[in-house]
Amino acid sequence: MNSDQRDVTSSCRIRIDKEGKWFFEGNEIINPMVLRTFCDALEMDKQGRYRIVIRNEVCYIEVEDTPFVVSAIRGDPHCGLYVRLNTMKTYPLDPENLCIGKDNVLYMILPDGMKVRFSRPAYYSLALMMEEDDSGNIVLKIGDMIHAIFP
């Protein structure tokens, strides 16, 4: 935190649950403009803590798993797949950046290095596109490429 920034964490009490829902003092934040502002202002500090920085104020927030969640899969395996986040941003799905975490939760690393969790509906949509190869490995075909999905 810069010396010209004021820490307002004690008064902001914001948290994000594992499904990507934002809460202020236990109440879900549903105003889309407020959510967009907070999402755009969210960053990770050098210690790996998440914080919202708006002008000269900093609010460290509690994040249960990842701040952003893959809410949907777009496209098709023949032409290319995309992930849509709970922020409404869309990114190409790169199978090389997929990983499976604790309790078989699927994650993807975005181009900026941020890790995002797949929601159940997005996970199931992608799982329907996966196949088992002759060796028993789970694979995802995108175009002419076959990508193994490892735990």
N, C-alpha and C positions, 0 to 999 in steps of 0.2 A: 504494500500500500504506500502510495506517495505521501509525503508530508503535507501536501495541500489537500488531501482527501480526508473527509470526516467519516468515521466508522459509526453507522447508524444501526448496526446489527441488533442491538438490544431492543429497538423499537419496531423493527420491520418483521420479525418472526415469520419468515416465509420458508416453506418446505415443498419438495416435489416428491410424490410417492413413486413406487416402482412402475406404475402404469403411465407415468408422465403427467399426472394431474398436479396442478399447483394449488397450494393452500396458503391463506393468510390467517393466522390465529385460529386454525382448525377449520376455517370455512373455505370451500373451493372457490378459486378465482375463475369466473366464467366470462368476464368481459373480454372480448377478443382483442380490443385495442390495448388493454392493460397487459394481457398475455404476450402480445406481439412486442410491446415495449420491453417487458422483462426478458423475453427470449433473446431479443436483439442486444440487450445490455449484459447478458450472462457471459461470464468468462471464468477460466480456471487460473488460480494463482500459481506461483512456483512451488507451493507445498501440495498442490493437487486439490485445494479446497475451491468450491464453487462460490462465486459472488456476483452480485448485480452491481454494476457501476453506472451511475447516472450523474452526469456533471461532476461535482466534487464529493458526492456521497457514495459510500460503499456499504453494502449489506451482504454479509456472509449468510448463505442459506444452507439448509439441511437437504441433502439429496439422498433418497433411500437406495437408489441403484445408479441409474444414469439420468441426466436431466432431460434428454430427448429420447423419444420412443418412435420406432418404425410403426406407423399406424396402418399402412397399406402397401401392397405391391402393385406396380403398374407395368404395362407392357406385356410382352409374351416371350417365351423362351427362344423362339425362332429369330426374333429381331432384336431383342435386348430387354432387360428388366431394369426397373427403377424402384427405389424405395421412397415412400412419402412419409415424412416425419409428422409428429404432432404439431410442429411449427408451420406446417404446410409447405415446407421446402422439399424439393425433390432432388435425389442424387442417383447416378447410375449405380446399379447393384454390381459390385465387383466380388465374385465368389472368393477371390483370394483374401479378401478382407473380412470374411465371415469367421466366427469362432463360436464354439459352444461352451458355455460356462456352467456354473453350479446348477444342479437340478435341470440340466438339459435346456437351459435358457439360451436362445440364439442372440448373438450380438454381431454388430458390424462396426468397423472402424471407418469413419468418414475421411475424406481427403485432408481435412485439417487436423486429424489425429484424435478427434473426439469419438468416444465409444458410445454407441446407441443400442438400446435393447429392443428386440422385436416384441410387439404386442402379440397376444395369443392369436387374434385373427390374421395378422400379417404372417406369423410363423406358420399357421395352418395353410394359408394360401401358398406360401413358398414350398411347404412340405409336399403339397399335392403335385408340384412340378418336379420333385426329386424322384430318383429311381434307385434301385439296387443293381449294381453291376454283377458280372459273373463271379467276382471274388467276394461278394457279400458287402462291398463298400457302398455307402450312400453317395450318390453323385447328382450333380445338377448340370444339365446340358443347356448351354446358351449359345445359339447359333451352331457352329461346328465344333465348339470347344466343350470338353467334358471336365468338370471340376469335382474333385473328391471333397466331401464335407466331413471334416474330422472333429471328433469330440475334444 
